[in-house]
Amino acid sequence: MSASGLFLTLAIFALLFRQSRGFMTPEKRKRNAIYLGCAIVIVLCIATIGVFSDSLKTSLWLGIPAFYALETLALWAFGISWFIKGETLFKDKTPA
């Protein structure tokens, strides 16, 4: 239960990254699409764990318990959104 709360909080953070003040550059639009995609992935992973929790505990995906694979995917999705928020990729171009 606590883990689902954590992951839902991470999804909310990814959605909050979409807020902007002022003009939306093309790079900001790309970043917003990535943030939305990451939030959707997080929510889908948690929903899948919630719906199929009993069968996921015994399932293996590439030798990894499916339960942990979905949690890892959700963490990676948040990590990507956090990495993008730092504007390492899709940084706004400065005027020439």
Backbone as JSON Lines, residues from 0, in Angstrom:
{"i":0,"aa":"M","n":[0.83,-1.19,0.0],"ca":[0.0,0.0,0.0],"c":[0.87,1.25,0.0]}
{"i":1,"aa":"S","n":[1.91,1.26,0.8],"ca":[2.8,2.42,0.85],"c":[3.53,2.61,-0.48]}
{"i":2,"aa":"A","n":[3.91,1.5,-1.11],"ca":[4.61,1.6,-2.39],"c":[3.71,2.21,-3.45]}
{"i":3,"aa":"S","n":[2.45,1.85,-3.45],"ca":[1.54,2.44,-4.45],"c":[1.39,3.93,-4.21]}
{"i":4,"aa":"G","n":[1.35,4.35,-2.96],"ca":[1.3,5.77,-2.64],"c":[2.54,6.51,-3.14]}
{"i":5,"aa":"L","n":[3.7,5.88,-2.97],"ca":[4.94,6.47,-3.44],"c":[4.91,6.62,-4.96]}
{"i":6,"aa":"F","n":[4.52,5.58,-5.66],"ca":[4.51,5.63,-7.12],"c":[3.48,6.62,-7.65]}
{"i":7,"aa":"L","n":[2.35,6.72,-6.99],"ca":[1.36,7.71,-7.42],"c":[1.88,9.13,-7.19]}
{"i":8,"aa":"T","n":[2.63,9.32,-6.12],"ca":[3.26,10.62,-5.88],"c":[4.27,10.93,-6.98]}
{"i":9,"aa":"L","n":[5.05,9.94,-7.4],"ca":[6.0,10.14,-8.48],"c":[5.28,10.48,-9.79]}
{"i":10,"aa":"A","n":[4.14,9.86,-10.04],"ca":[3.36,10.17,-11.23],"c":[2.84,11.61,-11.17]}
{"i":11,"aa":"I","n":[2.42,12.04,-10.01],"ca":[1.95,13.42,-9.85],"c":[3.09,14.39,-10.1]}
{"i":12,"aa":"F","n":[4.29,14.07,-9.59],"ca":[5.45,14.92,-9.85],"c":[5.69,15.03,-11.36]}
{"i":13,"aa":"A","n":[5.64,13.9,-12.06],"ca":[5.87,13.93,-13.5],"c":[4.83,14.81,-14.2]}
{"i":14,"aa":"L","n":[3.6,14.78,-13.72],"ca":[2.57,15.64,-14.3],"c":[2.8,17.11,-13.95]}
{"i":15,"aa":"L","n":[3.27,17.38,-12.74],"ca":[3.52,18.75,-12.33],"c":[4.69,19.37,-13.1]}
{"i":16,"aa":"F","n":[5.59,18.54,-13.62],"ca":[6.69,19.05,-14.41],"c":[6.19,19.75,-15.67]}
{"i":17,"aa":"R","n":[4.94,19.46,-16.07],"ca":[4.38,20.03,-17.29],"c":[4.01,21.5,-17.14]}
{"i":18,"aa":"Q","n":[3.95,22.01,-15.94],"ca":[3.56,23.4,-15.73],"c":[4.6,24.33,-16.34]}
{"i":19,"aa":"S","n":[4.13,25.43,-16.88],"ca":[5.07,26.4,-17.45],"c":[4.61,27.81,-17.13]}
{"i":20,"aa":"R","n":[5.56,28.68,-17.15],"ca":[5.28,30.1,-16.94],"c":[5.67,30.83,-18.21]}
{"i":21,"aa":"G","n":[4.7,31.31,-18.93],"ca":[5.01,32.09,-20.12],"c":[4.93,31.29,-21.4]}
{"i":22,"aa":"F","n":[5.75,31.68,-22.35],"ca":[5.74,31.14,-23.71],"c":[6.21,29.69,-23.73]}
{"i":23,"aa":"M","n":[5.5,28.87,-24.51],"ca":[5.87,27.45,-24.66],"c":[6.74,27.29,-25.91]}
{"i":24,"aa":"T","n":[7.99,26.94,-25.71],"ca":[8.89,26.7,-26.83],"c":[8.62,25.31,-27.39]}
{"i":25,"aa":"P","n":[9.1,25.04,-28.61],"ca":[8.94,23.68,-29.15],"c":[9.6,22.62,-28.26]}
{"i":26,"aa":"E","n":[10.72,22.97,-27.65],"ca":[11.39,22.02,-26.75],"c":[10.54,21.74,-25.52]}
{"i":27,"aa":"K","n":[9.88,22.78,-25.0],"ca":[9.02,22.6,-23.83],"c":[7.84,21.7,-24.18]}
{"i":28,"aa":"R","n":[7.32,21.84,-25.4],"ca":[6.23,20.95,-25.84],"c":[6.69,19.5,-25.88]}
{"i":29,"aa":"K","n":[7.91,19.28,-26.36],"ca":[8.47,17.92,-26.38],"c":[8.63,17.39,-24.96]}
{"i":30,"aa":"R","n":[9.17,18.23,-24.09],"ca":[9.35,17.81,-22.7],"c":[8.01,17.48,-22.05]}
{"i":31,"aa":"N","n":[6.98,18.3,-22.32],"ca":[5.65,18.03,-21.76],"c":[5.11,16.69,-22.22]}
{"i":32,"aa":"A","n":[5.32,16.35,-23.49],"ca":[4.86,15.06,-24.0],"c":[5.58,13.91,-23.29]}
{"i":33,"aa":"I","n":[6.87,14.09,-23.04],"ca":[7.64,13.06,-22.34],"c":[7.15,12.92,-20.91]}
{"i":34,"aa":"Y","n":[6.91,14.05,-20.23],"ca":[6.41,13.99,-18.85],"c":[5.08,13.25,-18.78]}
{"i":35,"aa":"L","n":[4.19,13.56,-19.72],"ca":[2.89,12.89,-19.75],"c":[3.06,11.4,-19.99]}
{"i":36,"aa":"G","n":[3.92,11.04,-20.94],"ca":[4.17,9.63,-21.21],"c":[4.74,8.9,-20.0]}
{"i":37,"aa":"C","n":[5.65,9.54,-19.31],"ca":[6.24,8.92,-18.11],"c":[5.19,8.73,-17.02]}
{"i":38,"aa":"A","n":[4.33,9.72,-16.82],"ca":[3.27,9.6,-15.81],"c":[2.31,8.47,-16.17]}
{"i":39,"aa":"I","n":[1.99,8.34,-17.45],"ca":[1.09,7.26,-17.89],"c":[1.74,5.9,-17.65]}
{"i":40,"aa":"V","n":[3.02,5.77,-17.95],"ca":[3.72,4.51,-17.72],"c":[3.7,4.14,-16.24]}
{"i":41,"aa":"I","n":[3.96,5.11,-15.38],"ca":[3.95,4.85,-13.94],"c":[2.58,4.37,-13.49]}
{"i":42,"aa":"V","n":[1.54,5.06,-13.9],"ca":[0.17,4.69,-13.49],"c":[-0.2,3.31,-14.04]}
{"i":43,"aa":"L","n":[0.17,3.03,-15.29],"ca":[-0.14,1.72,-15.86],"c":[0.59,0.59,-15.14]}
{"i":44,"aa":"C","n":[1.84,0.82,-14.78],"ca":[2.59,-0.2,-14.03],"c":[1.94,-0.48,-12.69]}
{"i":45,"aa":"I","n":[1.56,0.56,-11.97],"ca":[0.95,0.38,-10.66],"c":[-0.43,-0.27,-10.79]}
{"i":46,"aa":"A","n":[-1.18,0.13,-11.8],"ca":[-2.51,-0.47,-12.02],"c":[-2.36,-1.95,-12.36]}
{"i":47,"aa":"T","n":[-1.38,-2.29,-13.17],"ca":[-1.15,-3.7,-13.53],"c":[-0.77,-4.5,-12.3]}
{"i":48,"aa":"I","n":[0.07,-3.95,-11.46],"ca":[0.44,-4.64,-10.22],"c":[-0.79,-4.82,-9.34]}
{"i":49,"aa":"G","n":[-1.63,-3.8,-9.25],"ca":[-2.83,-3.9,-8.42],"c":[-3.82,-4.93,-8.92]}
{"i":50,"aa":"V","n":[-4.01,-5.0,-10.22],"ca":[-5.01,-5.92,-10.79],"c":[-4.5,-7.36,-10.79]}
{"i":51,"aa":"F","n":[-3.24,-7.54,-11.15],"ca":[-2.7,-8.9,-11.3],"c":[-1.7,-9.27,-10.21]}
{"i":52,"aa":"S","n":[-1.82,-8.71,-9.03],"ca":[-0.81,-8.9,-7.99],"c":[-0.58,-10.37,-7.63]}
{"i":53,"aa":"D","n":[-1.63,-11.16,-7.55],"ca":[-1.46,-12.56,-7.16],"c":[-0.66,-13.35,-8.19]}
{"i":54,"aa":"S","n":[-0.96,-13.17,-9.46],"ca":[-0.24,-13.92,-10.5],"c":[1.15,-13.35,-10.77]}
{"i":55,"aa":"L","n":[1.34,-12.06,-10.52],"ca":[2.65,-11.45,-10.77],"c":[3.7,-11.9,-9.76]}
{"i":56,"aa":"K","n":[3.27,-12.31,-8.58],"ca":[4.23,-12.71,-7.55],"c":[4.98,-13.98,-7.95]}
{"i":57,"aa":"T","n":[4.36,-14.8,-8.79],"ca":[5.0,-16.05,-9.19],"c":[5.51,-16.02,-10.63]}
{"i":58,"aa":"S","n":[5.17,-14.98,-11.39],"ca":[5.6,-14.87,-12.79],"c":[7.01,-14.31,-12.88]}
{"i":59,"aa":"L","n":[7.72,-14.79,-13.9],"ca":[9.07,-14.28,-14.17],"c":[9.11,-13.68,-15.56]}
{"i":60,"aa":"W","n":[9.76,-12.52,-15.69],"ca":[10.02,-11.9,-16.99],"c":[11.52,-11.81,-17.13]}
{"i":61,"aa":"L","n":[12.08,-12.57,-18.05],"ca":[13.53,-12.61,-18.27],"c":[14.28,-12.93,-16.98]}
{"i":62,"aa":"G","n":[13.71,-13.83,-16.19],"ca":[14.34,-14.26,-14.96],"c":[14.13,-13.34,-13.77]}
{"i":63,"aa":"I","n":[13.36,-12.28,-13.96],"ca":[13.1,-11.32,-12.89],"c":[11.63,-11.44,-12.51]}
{"i":64,"aa":"P","n":[11.31,-11.45,-11.22],"ca":[9.89,-11.47,-10.84],"c":[9.15,-10.29,-11.49]}
{"i":65,"aa":"A","n":[8.03,-10.58,-12.12],"ca":[7.27,-9.57,-12.87],"c":[6.88,-8.39,-11.99]}
{"i":66,"aa":"F","n":[6.58,-8.68,-10.74],"ca":[6.21,-7.64,-9.78],"c":[7.31,-6.58,-9.69]}
{"i":67,"aa":"Y","n":[8.56,-7.05,-9.55],"ca":[9.69,-6.13,-9.43],"c":[10.04,-5.47,-10.76]}
{"i":68,"aa":"A","n":[9.81,-6.19,-11.85],"ca":[10.08,-5.61,-13.17],"c":[9.16,-4.41,-13.42]}
{"i":69,"aa":"L","n":[7.9,-4.53,-13.04],"ca":[6.98,-3.4,-13.22],"c":[7.34,-2.23,-12.31]}
{"i":70,"aa":"E","n":[7.73,-2.52,-11.09],"ca":[8.16,-1.45,-10.19],"c":[9.41,-0.76,-10.74]}
{"i":71,"aa":"T","n":[10.33,-1.54,-11.29],"ca":[11.54,-0.97,-11.86],"c":[11.21,-0.1,-13.07]}
{"i":72,"aa":"L","n":[10.3,-0.57,-13.91],"ca":[9.88,0.22,-15.07],"c":[9.27,1.55,-14.62]}
{"i":73,"aa":"A","n":[8.47,1.52,-13.58],"ca":[7.87,2.75,-13.07],"c":[8.95,3.7,-12.54]}
{"i":74,"aa":"L","n":[9.94,3.17,-11.85],"ca":[11.04,4.0,-11.35],"c":[11.86,4.6,-12.49]}
{"i":75,"aa":"W","n":[12.1,3.81,-13.53],"ca":[12.83,4.32,-14.69],"c":[12.03,5.43,-15.37]}
{"i":76,"aa":"A","n":[10.72,5.26,-15.47],"ca":[9.9,6.3,-16.09],"c":[10.02,7.6,-15.31]}
{"i":77,"aa":"F","n":[9.98,7.53,-13.99],"ca":[10.15,8.75,-13.2],"c":[11.56,9.31,-13.37]}
{"i":78,"aa":"G","n":[12.55,8.44,-13.39],"ca":[13.93,8.89,-13.57],"c":[14.12,9.63,-14.88]}
{"i":79,"aa":"I","n":[13.49,9.14,-15.92],"ca":[13.56,9.82,-17.22],"c":[12.92,11.19,-17.13]}
{"i":80,"aa":"S","n":[11.76,11.28,-16.5],"ca":[11.1,12.59,-16.39],"c":[11.94,13.56,-15.57]}
{"i":81,"aa":"W","n":[12.59,13.06,-14.54],"ca":[13.45,13.91,-13.7],"c":[14.68,14.37,-14.49]}
{"i":82,"aa":"F","n":[15.23,13.46,-15.27],"ca":[16.39,13.77,-16.11],"c":[16.02,14.84,-17.14]}
{"i":83,"aa":"I","n":[14.86,14.72,-17.76],"ca":[14.38,15.69,-18.74],"c":[14.11,17.03,-18.05]}
{"i":84,"aa":"K","n":[13.57,17.01,-16.84],"ca":[13.27,18.24,-16.12],"c":[14.54,19.05,-15.87]}
{"i":85,"aa":"G","n":[15.65,18.4,-15.72],"ca":[16.92,19.09,-15.56],"c":[17.42,19.72,-16.85]}
{"i":86,"aa":"E","n":[16.65,19.57,-17.91],"ca":[16.95,20.12,-19.24],"c":[18.28,19.67,-19.78]}
{"i":87,"aa":"T","n":[18.67,18.44,-19.46],"ca":[19.85,17.86,-20.07],"c":[19.56,17.57,-21.53]}
{"i":88,"aa":"L","n":[18.37,17.09,-21.8],"ca":[17.89,16.87,-23.16],"c":[16.74,17.83,-23.43]}
{"i":89,"aa":"F","n":[16.57,18.2,-24.68],"ca":[15.48,19.1,-25.11],"c":[15.53,20.43,-24.38]}
{"i":90,"aa":"K","n":[16.74,20.9,-24.15],"ca":[16.94,22.19,-23.5],"c":[16.46,23.31,-24.43]}
{"i":91,"aa":"D","n":[15.88,24.36,-23.85],"ca":[15.46,25.5,-24.66],"c":[16.67,26.13,-25.34]}
{"i":92,"aa":"K","n":[16.49,26.44,-26.6],"ca":[17.56,27.08,-27.34],"c":[17.61,28.56,-26.96]}
{"i":93,"aa":"T","n":[18.81,29.06,-26.74],"ca":[18.95,30.47,-26.39],"c":[18.89,31.3,-27.67]}
{"i":94,"aa":"P","n":[18.31,32.49,-27.59],"ca":[18.25,33.31,-28.8],"c":[19.65,33.71,-29.27]}
{"i":95,"aa":"A","n":[19.81,33.72,-30.6],"ca":[21.14,34.04,-31.17],"c":[21.43,35.52,-31.17]}
